[in-house]
Amino acid sequence: MPPHKIYVDSRASKEGTPSSFTWSPDRPLFVEKCRAFIDSVHMANSFGTIHSGNRHLYVTEQLASLTVLSTANRLYITEDGVSRIVTIPAAAYSGAQLATALQTALTAGGLTYTCAWTSNASLGSIALTSSATAFTIHSRKSLQSLTSFAGSAITPTTLADASDILGTLTQDLASTPQNGNPGSLGTLVLGYGLVYRKISLDIGVYTFDAMKTELKTKLDSGTSLSAYTVDTNEAQGKLQITNAAALKFHIWPEGYLDANPYSFQGYAAPFQSCDDAAGFTGTAVLEGNTILAASMYNSMAHHTLFISSSLGTHNDSIGPVSQSTIARKVVIDQPYGGFIHDFHGLGHDYVILEKQAISALNFRVTDWRGHTVDMQHWSLSIILIPESEF
């Protein structure tokens, strides 16, 4: 007679970790076609607020003057069909000085350039006159679709381009012919250079006030601006970050980074952002001298977890991001340090097993995105009810 109940404990796994393991019976279990219910789940809430999968905050800070960094000083240009990479010397420039440095760097390639800076209400613009019949300064966006440029391999997250300053983030600068003269013209509208900072919070459990202190400590460490102020808005349950400098800072939510994975130069996915905890969520980059979180502060790392398993044919469930291996959802209804006892009594929460011999079962605990969650040892039970009994 086939078994009707299986008890699984991660401590008895044959291989893997509590987060993702394989359990095997001493002998194969032969089952008829049946419905499998994960009946009870027991696990410790050991997840804290910040863990290895959500500890980062992505911040950029504007640089004073027209500052060109050694990590962001390349210009990718094609002249009369020939491509090359131009390097602008790293320095803090005035508008006129940047025009001179750009002219020198461009002319070193053999063609003649004249670069003239014009002041305006922002940082000004640089007019380029070239002896090339046509030239194109390539935007960061267009470069990110390439694997090589001018015979050199390039990576979309480490272009080291000066697009922030040159105003070529999303749009190529394509020159136009001079009126009746050989050569061509183009104009760069200048912007601020940016420092890209991936800030890592310490793993642990944080109260509202403790998170305020942690954010300030990490934001102040290595900042190019003045010291930050982090406040708690008790009425809204939100955090607010302020920097009194004249220059602005930006927070890049994971929702934006996931949709634009090459935009935050120097860093690549997975981003593992603290947005859901700290509340700086959204699908657009947050900018200003004061930024109020869009969402309430949340000290719990997870509200629900999902048990993915090799049970069944993987046609029984669709997860939040279209996972097909989820066999059970677990509600986290205990505080940190508590023990979760999640029982199901729902007659429709099952996966279908075909007639088979079970020699091993795989289990993996994930968050809603399908990312594996760091776990302490946990256990579950499985009820098998033959299809003939329904």
Sine and cosine of phi, psi and omega as CSV:
sin_phi,cos_phi,sin_psi,cos_psi,sin_omega,cos_omega
0.00,0.00,0.77,-0.64,-0.04,-1.00
-0.93,0.37,0.41,-0.91,0.01,-1.00
-0.93,0.37,0.49,-0.87,0.08,-1.00
-0.97,-0.26,-0.23,0.97,-0.02,-1.00
-0.55,-0.84,0.66,-0.75,0.03,-1.00
-0.82,-0.57,0.76,-0.66,0.06,-1.00
-0.96,-0.29,0.81,-0.59,-0.06,-1.00
-0.85,-0.53,0.68,-0.73,0.06,-1.00
-0.70,-0.72,0.74,-0.68,-0.04,-1.00
-0.88,0.47,-0.39,0.92,0.04,-1.00
-0.93,0.36,-0.31,0.95,0.01,-1.00
-0.98,-0.21,0.27,0.96,-0.04,-1.00
-0.93,0.37,0.44,-0.90,0.03,-1.00
-0.99,0.11,-0.50,0.87,0.02,-1.00
-0.34,-0.94,0.30,-0.96,0.03,-1.00
0.99,-0.17,-0.23,-0.97,-0.01,-1.00
-0.86,-0.51,0.17,-0.99,0.07,-1.00
-0.84,0.55,-0.44,0.90,0.00,-1.00
-0.96,0.27,-0.55,0.84,-0.06,-1.00
-0.45,-0.89,0.95,-0.32,-0.12,-0.99
-0.61,-0.79,0.24,-0.97,0.08,-1.00
-0.89,-0.46,0.80,-0.60,0.07,-1.00
-0.94,-0.34,0.69,-0.72,-0.01,-1.00
-0.75,-0.67,0.72,-0.69,0.11,-0.99
-0.96,0.28,0.31,-0.95,0.00,-1.00
-0.91,0.41,-0.46,0.89,0.08,-1.00
-0.66,-0.75,0.46,-0.89,-0.01,-1.00
-0.84,0.54,0.60,-0.80,0.04,-1.00
-0.98,-0.20,0.87,-0.50,-0.01,-1.00
-1.00,-0.07,0.84,-0.55,-0.03,-1.00
-0.80,-0.60,0.59,-0.81,0.16,-0.99
-0.97,0.22,0.10,-1.00,0.10,-1.00
-0.85,0.52,0.79,-0.62,-0.11,-0.99
-0.46,-0.89,0.08,-1.00,0.12,-0.99
-0.95,-0.32,0.75,-0.67,-0.04,-1.00
-0.95,-0.31,0.83,-0.56,0.03,-1.00
-0.92,-0.38,0.83,-0.56,0.20,-0.98
-0.98,0.18,0.97,-0.25,-0.24,-0.97
-0.99,0.15,-0.72,0.70,-0.06,-1.00
-0.61,-0.79,0.59,-0.81,0.00,-1.00
-0.76,-0.65,0.70,-0.71,-0.01,-1.00
-0.76,-0.65,0.88,-0.48,0.00,-1.00
-0.48,-0.88,0.47,-0.88,0.04,-1.00
-0.99,0.11,0.63,-0.78,0.14,-0.99
-0.99,0.12,1.00,-0.01,-0.03,-1.00
-0.92,-0.40,0.39,0.92,-0.20,-0.98
-1.00,0.02,-0.32,0.95,0.03,-1.00
0.90,0.44,-0.37,-0.93,0.04,-1.00
-0.98,-0.22,-0.78,0.63,0.01,-1.00
-0.93,-0.38,0.80,-0.59,0.01,-1.00
-0.74,-0.67,-0.09,-1.00,-0.10,-0.99
-0.90,0.43,-0.33,0.94,-0.05,-1.00
-0.99,-0.16,0.08,1.00,-0.01,-1.00
-0.49,-0.87,0.60,0.80,-0.19,-0.98
-0.98,-0.19,0.07,1.00,-0.15,-0.99
-0.95,-0.32,0.55,-0.83,0.14,-0.99
-0.81,-0.59,0.76,-0.65,-0.08,-1.00
-0.96,-0.27,0.88,-0.48,-0.14,-0.99
-0.74,-0.68,0.65,-0.76,0.22,-0.98
-0.87,-0.49,0.52,-0.86,-0.01,-1.00
-0.78,-0.62,0.73,-0.69,0.04,-1.00
-0.93,0.37,0.58,-0.82,0.02,-1.00
-0.99,-0.16,0.55,-0.83,0.01,-1.00
-0.93,0.38,0.42,-0.91,-0.02,-1.00
0.82,0.58,-0.45,-0.89,0.10,-0.99
-0.96,-0.29,0.98,0.17,-0.12,-0.99
-1.00,0.00,0.84,-0.54,0.07,-1.00
-0.98,-0.22,0.86,-0.51,0.02,-1.00
-1.00,0.00,0.42,-0.91,0.04,-1.00
-0.92,0.39,-0.30,0.96,0.03,-1.00
-1.00,-0.08,0.02,1.00,-0.03,-1.00
-0.50,-0.87,0.88,0.48,-0.12,-0.99
-0.75,-0.66,0.34,0.94,-0.02,-1.00
-0.98,-0.19,0.55,-0.83,0.10,-0.99
-0.82,-0.58,0.82,-0.57,-0.03,-1.00
-0.98,-0.18,0.89,-0.45,-0.15,-0.99
-0.72,-0.69,0.56,-0.83,0.13,-0.99
-0.86,-0.51,0.82,-0.57,-0.05,-1.00
-0.84,-0.54,0.86,-0.51,-0.02,-1.00
0.74,0.67,0.66,0.75,0.08,-1.00
1.00,0.07,-0.05,1.00,-0.01,-1.00
-0.94,-0.34,0.77,-0.63,-0.07,-1.00
-0.98,-0.18,0.52,-0.86,0.11,-0.99
-0.42,-0.91,0.29,-0.96,0.05,-1.00
-0.94,-0.35,0.84,-0.55,-0.04,-1.00
-0.97,-0.25,0.67,-0.74,0.01,-1.00
-0.94,-0.35,0.81,-0.58,0.06,-1.00
-1.00,-0.07,0.78,-0.63,0.00,-1.00
-0.84,0.54,0.68,-0.73,0.01,-1.00
-0.94,0.34,0.78,-0.63,0.00,-1.00
-0.08,-1.00,0.21,-0.98,0.16,-0.99
-0.99,-0.13,0.90,-0.44,-0.15,-0.99
-0.94,-0.35,0.44,-0.90,0.37,-0.93
-0.99,0.14,0.13,-0.99,0.01,-1.00
-0.87,0.50,-0.72,0.70,-0.02,-1.00
-0.91,0.42,-0.63,0.78,0.02,-1.00
-0.91,0.41,-0.63,0.77,0.03,-1.00
-0.91,0.42,-0.63,0.77,0.04,-1.00
-0.88,0.48,-0.67,0.74,0.01,-1.00
-0.91,0.41,-0.70,0.72,0.01,-1.00
-0.90,0.44,-0.64,0.77,0.02,-1.00
-0.92,0.40,-0.67,0.74,0.02,-1.00
-0.87,0.49,-0.70,0.71,0.00,-1.00
-0.89,0.45,-0.70,0.71,-0.03,-1.00
-0.91,0.41,-0.65,0.76,-0.02,-1.00
-0.94,0.33,-0.66,0.75,-0.05,-1.00
-0.94,0.35,-0.38,0.92,0.01,-1.00
-0.88,0.47,-0.27,0.96,0.00,-1.00
-0.99,0.13,-0.08,1.00,0.05,-1.00
0.91,-0.42,-0.49,0.87,0.08,-1.00
-1.00,0.07,0.31,-0.95,-0.01,-1.00
-0.98,-0.18,0.75,-0.66,0.05,-1.00
-0.80,-0.61,0.56,-0.83,0.21,-0.98
-0.85,-0.53,0.82,-0.57,-0.03,-1.00
-0.86,-0.51,0.80,-0.59,-0.05,-1.00
-0.78,-0.63,0.80,-0.60,0.00,-1.00
-1.00,0.02,0.66,-0.75,0.08,-1.00
-0.83,-0.55,0.77,-0.64,0.02,-1.00
-0.98,0.22,0.55,-0.84,0.17,-0.99
-0.52,-0.86,-0.26,-0.97,-0.10,-0.99
-0.91,0.42,-0.40,0.91,0.01,-1.00
-0.97,-0.25,-0.86,-0.52,-0.04,-1.00
-0.99,-0.15,-0.02,1.00,0.05,-1.00
1.00,-0.06,-0.11,-0.99,0.00,-1.00
-0.61,-0.79,0.36,-0.93,0.04,-1.00
-0.85,-0.52,0.86,-0.52,0.07,-1.00
-1.00,0.01,0.78,-0.62,-0.01,-1.00
-0.95,-0.32,0.78,-0.62,0.15,-0.99
-0.89,-0.45,0.81,-0.59,-0.13,-0.99
-0.82,-0.57,0.53,-0.85,0.13,-0.99
-0.97,0.23,-0.16,0.99,0.08,-1.00
-0.94,0.35,0.62,-0.78,0.05,-1.00
-0.89,0.46,-0.59,0.81,0.04,-1.00
-0.48,-0.88,0.64,-0.77,0.11,-0.99
-0.64,-0.77,0.47,-0.89,0.06,-1.00
-0.74,-0.67,0.83,-0.57,0.17,-0.99
-1.00,-0.07,0.88,-0.48,-0.18,-0.98
-0.99,0.14,0.66,-0.75,0.00,-1.00
-0.98,0.20,0.34,-0.94,0.08,-1.00
-0.85,0.53,-0.66,0.75,-0.04,-1.00
-0.87,0.49,-0.70,0.71,-0.01,-1.00
-0.95,0.33,-0.53,0.85,0.02,-1.00
-0.93,0.37,-0.48,0.88,-0.06,-1.00
-0.93,0.36,-0.21,0.98,0.06,-1.00
-1.00,-0.04,0.01,1.00,-0.05,-1.00
-0.96,-0.29,0.40,-0.91,0.10,-1.00
-0.94,-0.34,-0.23,0.97,0.05,-1.00
-0.50,-0.87,0.40,-0.92,0.03,-1.00
-0.48,-0.88,0.78,-0.62,0.00,-1.00
0.81,0.58,0.60,0.80,0.04,-1.00
0.99,0.14,0.03,1.00,0.01,-1.00
-0.93,-0.37,0.65,-0.76,0.07,-1.00
-0.94,0.35,0.66,-0.75,0.06,-1.00
-0.77,-0.64,0.47,-0.88,0.01,-1.00
-0.88,-0.47,0.74,-0.67,-0.14,-0.99
-0.89,0.47,-0.40,0.92,-0.02,-1.00
-1.00,-0.08,-0.13,0.99,-0.02,-1.00
-0.72,-0.69,0.81,0.58,-0.03,-1.00
-0.97,0.25,-0.41,0.91,-0.06,-1.00
0.82,0.57,0.54,0.84,-0.04,-1.00
-1.00,0.09,0.39,-0.92,0.01,-1.00
-0.99,-0.12,0.48,0.88,-0.10,-0.99
-0.89,0.45,-0.52,0.86,0.02,-1.00
-0.86,0.51,-0.70,0.72,-0.01,-1.00
-0.98,0.22,-0.65,0.76,-0.11,-0.99
-0.99,0.16,-0.11,0.99,0.04,-1.00
0.96,0.27,0.47,0.88,-0.04,-1.00
-0.88,-0.48,0.69,0.73,0.01,-1.00
-0.93,0.36,-0.74,0.67,-0.12,-0.99
-0.87,-0.49,-0.26,0.97,-0.11,-0.99
-0.80,-0.61,0.80,-0.59,0.12,-0.99
-0.88,0.47,0.52,-0.86,0.20,-0.98
-0.99,-0.15,0.96,-0.28,0.03,-1.00
-0.98,-0.19,0.81,-0.59,-0.07,-1.00
-0.95,0.32,0.30,-0.95,0.10,-0.99
-0.86,-0.50,0.49,-0.87,-0.02,-1.00
-0.91,0.41,0.51,-0.86,0.14,-0.99
-0.96,0.27,0.49,-0.87,-0.02,-1.00
-0.93,0.36,0.97,-0.24,0.08,-1.00
0.95,0.30,0.07,1.00,-0.02,-1.00
-0.86,-0.51,0.46,-0.89,0.08,-1.00
-0.92,0.39,0.45,-0.89,0.00,-1.00
0.98,-0.19,-0.10,-1.00,-0.08,-1.00
-0.49,-0.87,0.19,-0.98,-0.11,-0.99
-0.79,-0.61,0.46,-0.89,0.11,-0.99
-0.31,-0.95,0.38,-0.92,-0.02,-1.00
-0.75,-0.67,0.76,-0.65,0.06,-1.00
-0.98,-0.18,0.81,-0.58,0.09,-1.00
-1.00,-0.09,0.90,-0.44,-0.21,-0.98
-0.98,0.18,0.48,-0.88,0.06,-1.00
-0.72,-0.69,-0.05,-1.00,0.00,-1.00
-0.99,0.16,0.62,-0.78,0.23,-0.97
-0.94,0.34,0.47,-0.88,-0.05,-1.00
-0.81,-0.59,0.59,-0.81,0.22,-0.98
-0.99,-0.12,0.81,-0.59,0.00,-1.00
-0.99,-0.13,0.86,-0.52,-0.08,-1.00
-0.83,-0.56,0.85,-0.52,0.17,-0.99
-0.99,-0.15,0.97,-0.26,-0.09,-1.00
-1.00,-0.08,0.79,-0.61,-0.03,-1.00
-0.96,-0.29,0.87,-0.50,0.06,-1.00
-0.99,0.13,0.47,-0.88,0.05,-1.00
-0.95,0.32,0.64,-0.77,0.02,-1.00
-0.93,0.36,0.70,-0.71,0.02,-1.00
0.30,-0.95,-0.10,-0.99,0.01,-1.00
-0.98,-0.20,0.77,-0.64,-0.09,-1.00
-0.80,-0.60,0.77,-0.64,0.23,-0.97
-0.97,0.24,0.12,-0.99,0.04,-1.00
-0.81,0.58,-0.77,0.64,-0.03,-1.00
-0.93,0.36,-0.60,0.80,0.00,-1.00
-0.91,0.41,-0.60,0.80,0.04,-1.00
-0.92,0.40,-0.60,0.80,0.06,-1.00
-0.84,0.54,-0.72,0.69,-0.02,-1.00
-0.92,0.40,-0.68,0.73,-0.02,-1.00
-0.89,0.45,-0.70,0.72,0.00,-1.00
-0.88,0.47,-0.71,0.71,0.00,-1.00
-0.88,0.48,-0.71,0.71,-0.01,-1.00
-0.85,0.53,-0.73,0.68,-0.07,-1.00
-0.97,0.26,-0.56,0.83,0.04,-1.00
-0.93,0.38,-0.64,0.77,-0.02,-1.00
-0.94,0.34,-0.48,0.88,-0.04,-1.00
-0.96,0.28,0.96,-0.29,0.03,-1.00
1.00,0.02,0.16,0.99,-0.01,-1.00
-0.94,0.34,0.51,-0.86,0.11,-0.99
-1.00,-0.07,-0.09,1.00,0.02,-1.00
-0.98,-0.21,-0.19,-0.98,0.11,-0.99
-0.98,0.21,0.01,-1.00,-0.03,-1.00
-0.90,0.44,0.55,-0.84,0.01,-1.00
-1.00,0.04,0.40,-0.92,0.18,-0.98
-0.86,-0.50,0.77,-0.63,0.05,-1.00
-0.87,-0.49,0.83,-0.55,-0.03,-1.00
-0.89,-0.45,0.39,-0.92,0.12,-0.99
-0.96,-0.30,0.83,-0.55,0.08,-1.00
-1.00,0.00,1.00,-0.07,-0.12,-0.99
-0.89,0.46,-0.60,0.80,-0.06,-1.00
-0.90,0.44,-0.60,0.80,-0.03,-1.00
-0.98,-0.19,-0.17,0.98,-0.04,-1.00
0.93,0.37,0.55,0.84,-0.08,-1.00
-0.83,-0.56,0.40,-0.92,0.11,-0.99
-1.00,-0.06,0.51,-0.86,0.02,-1.00
-0.70,-0.71,0.76,-0.65,-0.03,-1.00
-0.91,-0.40,0.74,-0.67,-0.02,-1.00
-0.75,-0.66,0.60,-0.80,0.19,-0.98
-0.73,-0.69,0.82,-0.58,-0.12,-0.99
-0.98,0.20,-0.06,1.00,0.01,-1.00
-0.89,0.46,0.42,-0.91,0.04,-1.00
-0.92,0.38,-0.47,0.88,0.02,-1.00
-0.98,0.18,0.37,-0.93,-0.07,-1.00
-0.98,-0.18,0.30,-0.95,0.18,-0.98
-0.82,-0.57,0.26,-0.96,-0.05,-1.00
-0.71,-0.71,0.59,-0.81,0.15,-0.99
-0.92,-0.40,0.76,-0.65,-0.07,-1.00
-0.96,-0.27,0.98,-0.21,0.00,-1.00
-0.91,0.41,0.44,-0.90,0.01,-1.00
-0.90,0.44,-0.51,0.86,0.06,-1.00
-0.86,0.52,-0.60,0.80,0.06,-1.00
-0.97,0.24,-0.68,0.73,-0.03,-1.00
-0.89,0.45,-0.62,0.78,0.02,-1.00
-0.89,0.45,-0.61,0.80,0.00,-1.00
-0.98,0.19,-0.38,0.93,-0.02,-1.00
-0.74,-0.68,0.94,0.34,-0.22,-0.98
-0.93,0.37,-0.19,0.98,-0.01,-1.00
-0.95,-0.31,0.09,1.00,-0.12,-0.99
-0.98,0.22,-0.53,0.85,-0.04,-1.00
-1.00,0.00,1.00,-0.05,-0.18,-0.98
-0.89,0.45,0.68,-0.73,0.02,-1.00
0.99,-0.14,-0.18,0.98,-0.09,-1.00
-0.65,-0.76,0.57,-0.82,-0.07,-1.00
-0.80,-0.60,0.26,-0.97,0.06,-1.00
-0.91,0.42,0.44,-0.90,0.06,1.00
-0.98,0.21,0.63,-0.78,-0.13,-0.99
-1.00,0.09,-0.50,0.87,0.11,-0.99
0.76,0.65,0.84,0.54,-0.10,-1.00
-0.99,0.13,0.42,-0.91,0.05,-1.00
-1.00,0.00,0.27,0.96,-0.10,-0.99
-0.80,0.60,-0.73,0.68,-0.08,-1.00
-0.90,0.43,-0.47,0.88,0.05,-1.00
-0.99,0.12,-0.82,0.57,-0.09,-1.00
-0.96,0.26,-0.40,0.92,0.08,-1.00
0.99,-0.11,0.04,1.00,-0.02,-1.00
-1.00,0.04,0.93,0.36,-0.09,-1.00
-0.99,-0.15,0.18,-0.98,0.08,-1.00
0.62,-0.78,0.01,-1.00,0.00,-1.00
-0.89,-0.46,0.19,0.98,0.04,-1.00
-0.73,-0.68,0.45,-0.89,0.04,-1.00
-0.93,0.36,0.74,-0.68,0.00,-1.00
-1.00,-0.01,0.74,-0.67,-0.14,-0.99
-0.70,-0.72,0.57,-0.82,0.12,-0.99
0.45,-0.89,-0.14,-0.99,0.16,-0.99
-0.99,-0.11,-0.32,0.95,0.13,-0.99
-0.71,-0.70,0.79,-0.61,0.01,-1.00
-0.81,-0.59,0.87,-0.49,0.08,-1.00
-1.00,-0.06,0.74,-0.67,0.00,-1.00
-0.84,0.54,0.57,-0.82,0.01,-1.00
-0.98,0.22,-0.46,0.89,-0.08,-1.00
-0.84,-0.54,0.33,-0.94,0.03,-1.00
-0.91,0.41,0.46,-0.89,0.08,-1.00
-0.92,0.40,0.63,-0.78,-0.07,-1.00
-0.72,-0.69,0.92,-0.38,-0.05,-1.00
-0.99,0.14,-0.14,0.99,0.01,-1.00
-1.00,-0.09,0.78,-0.63,0.00,-1.00
-0.92,0.39,-0.56,0.83,-0.06,-1.00
-0.65,-0.76,0.59,-0.81,0.17,-0.99
-0.99,-0.12,-0.60,0.80,0.04,-1.00
-0.65,-0.76,0.43,-0.90,0.14,-0.99
-0.82,-0.57,0.32,-0.95,0.00,-1.00
-0.82,-0.58,0.72,-0.70,0.07,-1.00
-0.99,-0.12,0.94,-0.35,0.10,-0.99
-1.00,-0.04,0.62,-0.79,-0.12,-0.99
-0.53,-0.85,0.36,-0.93,0.11,-0.99
-0.98,0.19,-0.05,1.00,0.05,-1.00
-0.86,0.51,0.68,-0.74,0.17,-0.99
0.99,0.15,-0.16,-0.99,-0.08,-1.00
-0.99,-0.14,0.02,1.00,0.00,-1.00
0.90,0.43,0.51,0.86,0.12,-0.99
-0.91,-0.41,0.09,1.00,-0.14,-0.99
-1.00,-0.06,-0.32,0.95,-0.07,-1.00
-0.57,-0.82,0.45,-0.89,0.12,-0.99
-0.80,-0.60,0.83,-0.56,-0.05,-1.00
-1.00,0.10,0.01,-1.00,-0.04,-1.00
-0.83,0.55,-0.54,0.84,0.05,-1.00
-0.88,-0.47,0.61,0.79,0.11,-0.99
0.95,0.31,0.41,0.91,0.13,-0.99
-0.90,0.44,0.58,-0.82,-0.04,-1.00
-0.89,-0.45,0.13,0.99,-0.07,-1.00
-0.93,-0.36,0.14,0.99,-0.05,-1.00
-0.96,0.27,0.80,-0.59,0.04,-1.00
-0.96,-0.28,-0.29,0.96,-0.09,-1.00
-0.27,-0.96,0.62,-0.79,0.16,-0.99
-0.97,-0.23,0.64,-0.77,0.01,-1.00
-0.87,-0.48,0.79,-0.62,0.02,-1.00
-1.00,0.02,0.78,-0.62,0.04,-1.00
-1.00,0.02,1.00,-0.10,-0.09,-1.00
-0.92,-0.40,0.26,0.97,0.04,-1.00
-0.85,-0.53,0.54,-0.84,0.02,-1.00
-0.94,0.33,0.18,-0.98,0.04,-1.00
-0.81,0.58,0.73,-0.68,-0.03,-1.00
1.00,-0.02,-0.21,0.98,0.03,-1.00
-0.99,0.11,0.06,-1.00,-0.01,-1.00
-0.87,-0.49,0.77,-0.63,-0.08,-1.00
-1.00,-0.06,0.82,-0.57,0.12,-0.99
-0.88,-0.48,0.98,-0.18,-0.10,-0.99
-0.95,-0.32,0.94,-0.35,-0.01,-1.00
-0.94,-0.33,0.59,-0.81,0.04,-1.00
-0.91,-0.42,0.68,-0.73,0.12,-0.99
-0.80,-0.60,0.42,0.91,-0.07,-1.00
-1.00,-0.04,0.79,-0.62,-0.08,-1.00
-0.96,0.26,-0.17,0.98,-0.05,-1.00
-0.94,-0.35,0.05,1.00,-0.04,-1.00
-1.00,-0.07,0.98,0.18,-0.07,-1.00
-0.60,-0.80,0.23,-0.97,0.21,-0.98
-0.85,-0.53,0.49,-0.87,-0.07,-1.00
-1.00,-0.05,0.76,-0.65,0.09,-1.00
-0.94,-0.34,0.75,-0.66,0.13,-0.99
-0.98,0.18,0.25,-0.97,0.06,-1.00
-0.85,0.52,0.79,-0.62,-0.11,-0.99
-0.19,-0.98,0.14,-0.99,0.17,-0.99
-0.95,-0.32,0.84,-0.54,-0.02,-1.00
-1.00,-0.09,0.90,-0.43,0.02,-1.00
-0.95,-0.31,-0.28,0.96,0.01,-1.00
-0.32,-0.95,0.54,-0.84,0.08,-1.00
-0.78,-0.63,0.71,-0.70,0.02,-1.00
-0.96,-0.28,0.67,-0.74,0.03,-1.00
-0.73,-0.69,0.67,-0.75,0.05,-1.00
-0.63,-0.78,0.74,-0.67,0.01,-1.00
-0.98,-0.18,0.79,-0.62,-0.08,-1.00
-0.77,-0.64,0.27,-0.96,0.21,-0.98
-1.00,0.05,-0.11,-0.99,-0.09,-1.00
-0.92,0.40,-0.39,0.92,0.01,-1.00
-0.99,0.15,-0.15,0.99,-0.06,-1.00
1.00,-0.04,0.14,0.99,0.03,-1.00
-0.99,0.14,0.70,-0.72,0.00,-1.00
-0.90,0.44,0.69,-0.72,-0.05,-1.00
-0.98,-0.21,0.70,-0.72,0.08,-1.00
-0.92,0.39,0.83,-0.56,-0.11,-0.99
-0.83,-0.56,0.47,-0.89,0.35,-0.94
-1.00,0.08,0.15,-0.99,-0.01,-1.00
-0.87,0.49,0.57,-0.82,-0.05,-1.00
-0.53,-0.85,0.16,-0.99,-0.04,-1.00
-0.61,-0.79,0.28,-0.96,0.03,-1.00
-0.44,-0.90,0.30,-0.95,0.12,-0.99
-0.81,-0.58,0.51,-0.86,-0.03,-1.00
-0.82,-0.57,0.80,-0.60,0.09,-1.00
-0.98,-0.17,0.76,-0.65,0.03,-1.00
-0.92,-0.39,0.86,-0.50,0.02,-1.00
-0.87,-0.49,0.89,-0.46,-0.01,-1.00
-0.83,0.56,0.59,-0.81,-0.01,-1.00
-0.87,0.49,-0.47,0.88,-0.02,-1.00
-0.92,0.38,-0.30,0.95,-0.01,-1.00
-1.00,0.01,-0.02,1.00,0.04,-1.00
-1.00,-0.08,0.00,0.00,0.00,0.00
